[in-house]
Amino acid sequence: MATPKKRTGKASQNSRRANWKGTIPATTTCPNCKAVIPTHTVCPECGYYKNGFASIKKQQPAVVEAKEETKKAKTKKAEVETETKAEEAAEVKAEAPKKTRKPRAKKAETETKAEEKTEA
């Protein structure tokens, strides 16, 4: 790969980089709700795109309410399951004995015991 013979100055670098310009994205108005949106995208306000609804935002309120009710029912069912699991875990903890370890002997105590053994 070729390497440059001389260093490029700051002015030359900056004048070269000055040609990179950002562009403002093109926007239009939604034909359904008149909100300003980027071109060729689904309207985030109402879900309208190209002569029809692409997403369910405000199109069918009855369907959305039904979905919310099913979500609420699922969350209630999940809450009941977690409560029963918590109760089972509490029962298991109550039945199982605690595991305890013997405390470790301090260094000074072990050294004195070792000395007593060597003297005897």
Buried (B, 14 or more C-beta within 10 A) or exposed (E): EEEEEEEEEEEEEEEEEEEEEEEEEEEEEBEBBEEEBEEEEBBEBBBBBEEEBBEEBBBEEEEEEEEEEEEEEEEEEEEEEEEEEEEEEEEEEEEEEEEEEEEEEEEEEEEEEEEEEEEE
